[in-house]
Amino acid sequence: MNADELRHLQAPLKARYKEDPTAALATLRSVGRVEQSTLTCVLESGKPGVPAGLHPAVGGDGSAACSGDMLLEALVACAGVTLASVATAMGIDLLGAKVVVEGELDFRGTLGVSREAPVGFTSLDCCFEIEADASVEKLHKLVELTERYCVILQTLKHSPTLSLRILTPNSK
Protein backbone atom coordinates (compact mmCIF):
# COMPACT_ATOMS: atom_id res chain seq x y z
CA MET A 1 0.00 0.00 0.00
CA ASN A 2 1.32 3.47 -0.84
CA ALA A 3 0.44 6.91 0.59
CA ASP A 4 -2.19 7.63 -2.07
CA GLU A 5 -3.90 4.29 -1.46
CA LEU A 6 -3.92 4.92 2.29
CA ARG A 7 -5.37 8.43 1.84
CA HIS A 8 -8.01 6.99 -0.49
CA LEU A 9 -8.86 4.30 2.04
CA GLN A 10 -9.13 6.72 4.95
CA ALA A 11 -10.77 9.70 3.20
CA PRO A 12 -14.37 8.47 3.59
CA LEU A 13 -13.76 7.67 7.25
CA LYS A 14 -12.26 11.10 7.92
CA ALA A 15 -15.19 12.78 6.15
CA ARG A 16 -17.69 10.71 8.14
CA TYR A 17 -15.99 11.53 11.45
CA LYS A 18 -15.90 15.25 10.63
CA GLU A 19 -19.61 15.15 9.82
CA ASP A 20 -20.55 12.93 12.77
CA PRO A 21 -17.94 12.92 15.58
CA THR A 22 -19.85 10.23 17.48
CA ALA A 23 -19.21 7.79 14.61
CA ALA A 24 -15.51 7.89 15.56
CA LEU A 25 -16.17 6.68 19.10
CA ALA A 26 -15.49 3.00 19.69
CA THR A 27 -15.23 0.58 22.56
CA LEU A 28 -12.68 -2.18 22.15
CA ARG A 29 -13.15 -5.25 24.34
CA SER A 30 -11.02 -8.17 25.44
CA VAL A 31 -12.02 -11.19 27.52
CA GLY A 32 -9.96 -13.91 29.15
CA ARG A 33 -10.96 -17.07 31.03
CA VAL A 34 -8.86 -17.69 34.14
CA GLU A 35 -7.44 -21.22 34.54
CA GLN A 36 -6.39 -21.50 38.16
CA SER A 37 -5.06 -25.05 37.84
CA THR A 38 -2.38 -23.93 35.37
CA LEU A 39 -2.15 -20.29 36.51
CA THR A 40 -2.99 -19.13 33.01
CA CYS A 41 -5.54 -16.93 31.31
CA VAL A 42 -7.00 -18.04 27.99
CA LEU A 43 -7.81 -15.10 25.75
CA GLU A 44 -11.22 -15.43 24.16
CA SER A 45 -10.53 -12.71 21.63
CA GLY A 46 -7.76 -11.80 19.29
CA LYS A 47 -6.26 -13.18 16.16
CA PRO A 48 -3.38 -15.51 17.08
CA GLY A 49 -0.63 -15.71 14.49
CA VAL A 50 -2.07 -12.76 12.57
CA PRO A 51 0.00 -9.62 11.94
CA ALA A 52 -0.92 -6.35 13.61
CA GLY A 53 -2.59 -3.85 11.32
CA LEU A 54 -5.13 -1.06 11.04
CA HIS A 55 -8.39 -1.19 12.96
CA PRO A 56 -11.44 -1.02 10.64
CA ALA A 57 -12.24 2.44 12.06
CA VAL A 58 -9.05 3.76 10.44
CA GLY A 59 -9.21 1.80 7.20
CA GLY A 60 -8.30 -1.77 8.10
CA ASP A 61 -10.27 -4.69 6.73
CA GLY A 62 -10.46 -6.51 10.09
CA SER A 63 -8.15 -9.36 9.08
CA ALA A 64 -5.17 -8.03 11.06
CA ALA A 65 -4.93 -7.73 14.81
CA CYS A 66 -5.39 -4.17 16.07
CA SER A 67 -2.67 -2.98 18.43
CA GLY A 68 -5.38 -1.44 20.65
CA ASP A 69 -6.98 -4.87 21.00
CA MET A 70 -3.56 -6.31 21.75
CA LEU A 71 -3.03 -3.78 24.55
CA LEU A 72 -6.35 -4.78 26.10
CA GLU A 73 -5.47 -8.45 25.68
CA ALA A 74 -2.16 -7.88 27.48
CA LEU A 75 -4.05 -6.32 30.39
CA VAL A 76 -6.61 -9.17 30.42
CA ALA A 77 -3.89 -11.82 30.30
CA CYS A 78 -1.76 -10.25 33.03
CA ALA A 79 -4.74 -9.57 35.30
CA GLY A 80 -6.05 -13.09 34.76
CA VAL A 81 -2.75 -14.77 35.56
CA THR A 82 -2.29 -12.51 38.59
CA LEU A 83 -5.85 -13.25 39.78
CA ALA A 84 -5.22 -17.00 39.52
CA SER A 85 -1.91 -16.71 41.38
CA VAL A 86 -3.27 -14.51 44.15
CA ALA A 87 -6.38 -16.70 44.55
CA THR A 88 -4.15 -19.73 44.89
CA ALA A 89 -1.95 -17.98 47.46
CA MET A 90 -5.06 -16.92 49.42
CA GLY A 91 -6.52 -20.44 49.34
CA ILE A 92 -9.52 -19.34 47.26
CA ASP A 93 -10.83 -22.01 44.91
CA LEU A 94 -12.04 -20.27 41.76
CA LEU A 95 -15.06 -22.10 40.38
CA GLY A 96 -14.96 -19.80 37.39
CA ALA A 97 -13.45 -16.42 36.63
CA LYS A 98 -13.20 -14.04 33.71
CA VAL A 99 -11.46 -10.75 33.18
CA VAL A 100 -13.19 -8.32 30.81
CA VAL A 101 -11.52 -5.08 29.74
CA GLU A 102 -13.16 -2.39 27.64
CA GLY A 103 -11.38 0.68 26.34
CA GLU A 104 -12.90 3.85 24.89
CA LEU A 105 -11.31 5.45 21.83
CA ASP A 106 -12.10 8.41 19.60
CA PHE A 107 -10.58 7.62 16.21
CA ARG A 108 -10.79 11.26 15.11
CA GLY A 109 -7.58 11.83 17.09
CA THR A 110 -5.75 8.94 15.45
CA LEU A 111 -6.76 10.08 11.98
CA GLY A 112 -5.94 13.74 12.66
CA VAL A 113 -9.55 14.76 12.00
CA SER A 114 -9.75 16.85 15.18
CA ARG A 115 -6.93 18.30 17.25
CA GLU A 116 -9.29 18.32 20.24
CA ALA A 117 -9.86 14.56 20.03
CA PRO A 118 -7.26 12.62 22.00
CA VAL A 119 -5.06 9.97 20.45
CA GLY A 120 -5.33 6.76 22.41
CA PHE A 121 -7.64 5.29 24.99
CA THR A 122 -9.54 7.80 27.10
CA SER A 123 -10.74 5.21 29.59
CA LEU A 124 -10.26 1.56 30.47
CA ASP A 125 -12.75 -0.51 32.46
CA CYS A 126 -11.49 -3.74 34.00
CA CYS A 127 -14.16 -6.11 35.33
CA PHE A 128 -13.52 -9.32 37.25
CA GLU A 129 -16.33 -11.88 36.99
CA ILE A 130 -15.58 -14.28 39.83
CA GLU A 131 -17.40 -17.38 40.98
CA ALA A 132 -15.92 -18.77 44.19
CA ASP A 133 -16.87 -20.10 47.59
CA ALA A 134 -15.48 -17.09 49.39
CA SER A 135 -16.90 -14.11 51.24
CA VAL A 136 -17.45 -10.80 49.46
CA GLU A 137 -14.74 -9.30 51.68
CA LYS A 138 -12.25 -11.98 50.64
CA LEU A 139 -13.10 -11.43 46.95
CA HIS A 140 -12.56 -7.69 47.35
CA LYS A 141 -9.15 -8.41 48.89
CA LEU A 142 -8.40 -10.78 45.99
CA VAL A 143 -9.12 -8.04 43.44
CA GLU A 144 -7.21 -5.44 45.50
CA LEU A 145 -4.13 -7.68 45.55
CA THR A 146 -4.55 -8.55 41.88
CA GLU A 147 -4.52 -4.83 41.10
CA ARG A 148 -1.43 -4.32 43.25
CA TYR A 149 0.60 -7.10 41.61
CA CYS A 150 -0.57 -6.96 37.99
CA VAL A 151 2.40 -5.62 36.01
CA ILE A 152 0.41 -4.35 33.01
CA LEU A 153 -2.28 -2.71 35.15
CA GLN A 154 0.33 -0.94 37.28
CA THR A 155 2.25 0.13 34.17
CA LEU A 156 -0.90 1.70 32.73
CA LYS A 157 -1.81 3.37 36.04
CA HIS A 158 1.70 4.78 36.56
CA SER A 159 3.08 5.68 33.17
CA PRO A 160 6.73 4.75 32.91
CA THR A 161 9.40 7.03 31.54
CA LEU A 162 9.34 6.55 27.80
CA SER A 163 12.08 7.43 25.37
CA LEU A 164 11.92 7.36 21.61
CA ARG A 165 15.00 6.77 19.47
CA ILE A 166 15.75 6.29 15.85
CA LEU A 167 18.52 4.10 14.53
CA THR A 168 19.74 4.26 10.99
CA PRO A 169 22.46 2.13 9.38
CA ASN A 170 24.85 5.08 9.71
CA SER A 171 24.08 5.79 13.38
CA LYS A 172 25.28 2.50 14.84
C-alpha positions as CSV (number, residue, x, y, z in Angstrom):
1,M,0.0,0.0,0.0
2,N,1.3,3.5,-0.8
3,A,0.4,6.9,0.6
4,D,-2.2,7.6,-2.1
5,E,-3.9,4.3,-1.5
6,L,-3.9,4.9,2.3
7,R,-5.4,8.4,1.8
8,H,-8.0,7.0,-0.5
9,L,-8.9,4.3,2.0
10,Q,-9.1,6.7,5.0
11,A,-10.8,9.7,3.2
12,P,-14.4,8.5,3.6
13,L,-13.8,7.7,7.2
14,K,-12.3,11.1,7.9
15,A,-15.2,12.8,6.2
16,R,-17.7,10.7,8.1
17,Y,-16.0,11.5,11.4
18,K,-15.9,15.2,10.6
19,E,-19.6,15.1,9.8
20,D,-20.5,12.9,12.8
21,P,-17.9,12.9,15.6
22,T,-19.8,10.2,17.5
23,A,-19.2,7.8,14.6
24,A,-15.5,7.9,15.6
25,L,-16.2,6.7,19.1
26,A,-15.5,3.0,19.7
27,T,-15.2,0.6,22.6
28,L,-12.7,-2.2,22.2
29,R,-13.1,-5.3,24.3
30,S,-11.0,-8.2,25.4
31,V,-12.0,-11.2,27.5
32,G,-10.0,-13.9,29.2
33,R,-11.0,-17.1,31.0
34,V,-8.9,-17.7,34.1
35,E,-7.4,-21.2,34.5
36,Q,-6.4,-21.5,38.2
37,S,-5.1,-25.1,37.8
38,T,-2.4,-23.9,35.4
39,L,-2.1,-20.3,36.5
40,T,-3.0,-19.1,33.0
41,C,-5.5,-16.9,31.3
42,V,-7.0,-18.0,28.0
43,L,-7.8,-15.1,25.7
44,E,-11.2,-15.4,24.2
45,S,-10.5,-12.7,21.6
46,G,-7.8,-11.8,19.3
47,K,-6.3,-13.2,16.2
48,P,-3.4,-15.5,17.1
49,G,-0.6,-15.7,14.5
50,V,-2.1,-12.8,12.6
51,P,0.0,-9.6,11.9
52,A,-0.9,-6.4,13.6
53,G,-2.6,-3.8,11.3
54,L,-5.1,-1.1,11.0
55,H,-8.4,-1.2,13.0
56,P,-11.4,-1.0,10.6
57,A,-12.2,2.4,12.1
58,V,-9.1,3.8,10.4
59,G,-9.2,1.8,7.2
60,G,-8.3,-1.8,8.1
61,D,-10.3,-4.7,6.7
62,G,-10.5,-6.5,10.1
63,S,-8.1,-9.4,9.1
64,A,-5.2,-8.0,11.1
65,A,-4.9,-7.7,14.8
66,C,-5.4,-4.2,16.1
67,S,-2.7,-3.0,18.4
68,G,-5.4,-1.4,20.7
69,D,-7.0,-4.9,21.0
70,M,-3.6,-6.3,21.7
71,L,-3.0,-3.8,24.5
72,L,-6.3,-4.8,26.1
73,E,-5.5,-8.4,25.7
74,A,-2.2,-7.9,27.5
75,L,-4.1,-6.3,30.4
76,V,-6.6,-9.2,30.4
77,A,-3.9,-11.8,30.3
78,C,-1.8,-10.2,33.0
79,A,-4.7,-9.6,35.3
80,G,-6.1,-13.1,34.8
81,V,-2.7,-14.8,35.6
82,T,-2.3,-12.5,38.6
83,L,-5.8,-13.2,39.8
84,A,-5.2,-17.0,39.5
85,S,-1.9,-16.7,41.4
86,V,-3.3,-14.5,44.1
87,A,-6.4,-16.7,44.5
88,T,-4.2,-19.7,44.9
89,A,-1.9,-18.0,47.5
90,M,-5.1,-16.9,49.4
91,G,-6.5,-20.4,49.3
92,I,-9.5,-19.3,47.3
93,D,-10.8,-22.0,44.9
94,L,-12.0,-20.3,41.8
95,L,-15.1,-22.1,40.4
96,G,-15.0,-19.8,37.4
97,A,-13.4,-16.4,36.6
98,K,-13.2,-14.0,33.7
99,V,-11.5,-10.7,33.2
100,V,-13.2,-8.3,30.8
101,V,-11.5,-5.1,29.7
102,E,-13.2,-2.4,27.6
103,G,-11.4,0.7,26.3
104,E,-12.9,3.8,24.9
105,L,-11.3,5.5,21.8
106,D,-12.1,8.4,19.6
107,F,-10.6,7.6,16.2
108,R,-10.8,11.3,15.1
109,G,-7.6,11.8,17.1
110,T,-5.8,8.9,15.5
111,L,-6.8,10.1,12.0
112,G,-5.9,13.7,12.7
113,V,-9.5,14.8,12.0
114,S,-9.7,16.8,15.2
115,R,-6.9,18.3,17.3
116,E,-9.3,18.3,20.2
117,A,-9.9,14.6,20.0
118,P,-7.3,12.6,22.0
119,V,-5.1,10.0,20.4
120,G,-5.3,6.8,22.4
121,F,-7.6,5.3,25.0
122,T,-9.5,7.8,27.1
123,S,-10.7,5.2,29.6
124,L,-10.3,1.6,30.5
125,D,-12.7,-0.5,32.5
126,C,-11.5,-3.7,34.0
127,C,-14.2,-6.1,35.3
128,F,-13.5,-9.3,37.2
129,E,-16.3,-11.9,37.0
130,I,-15.6,-14.3,39.8
131,E,-17.4,-17.4,41.0
132,A,-15.9,-18.8,44.2
133,D,-16.9,-20.1,47.6
134,A,-15.5,-17.1,49.4
135,S,-16.9,-14.1,51.2
136,V,-17.4,-10.8,49.5
137,E,-14.7,-9.3,51.7
138,K,-12.2,-12.0,50.6
139,L,-13.1,-11.4,46.9
140,H,-12.6,-7.7,47.4
141,K,-9.2,-8.4,48.9
142,L,-8.4,-10.8,46.0
143,V,-9.1,-8.0,43.4
144,E,-7.2,-5.4,45.5
145,L,-4.1,-7.7,45.6
146,T,-4.5,-8.5,41.9
147,E,-4.5,-4.8,41.1
148,R,-1.4,-4.3,43.2
149,Y,0.6,-7.1,41.6
150,C,-0.6,-7.0,38.0
151,V,2.4,-5.6,36.0
152,I,0.4,-4.3,33.0
153,L,-2.3,-2.7,35.1
154,Q,0.3,-0.9,37.3
155,T,2.3,0.1,34.2
156,L,-0.9,1.7,32.7
157,K,-1.8,3.4,36.0
158,H,1.7,4.8,36.6
159,S,3.1,5.7,33.2
160,P,6.7,4.7,32.9
161,T,9.4,7.0,31.5
162,L,9.3,6.5,27.8
163,S,12.1,7.4,25.4
164,L,11.9,7.4,21.6
165,R,15.0,6.8,19.5
166,I,15.8,6.3,15.9
167,L,18.5,4.1,14.5
168,T,19.7,4.3,11.0
169,P,22.5,2.1,9.4
170,N,24.8,5.1,9.7
171,S,24.1,5.8,13.4
172,K,25.3,2.5,14.8
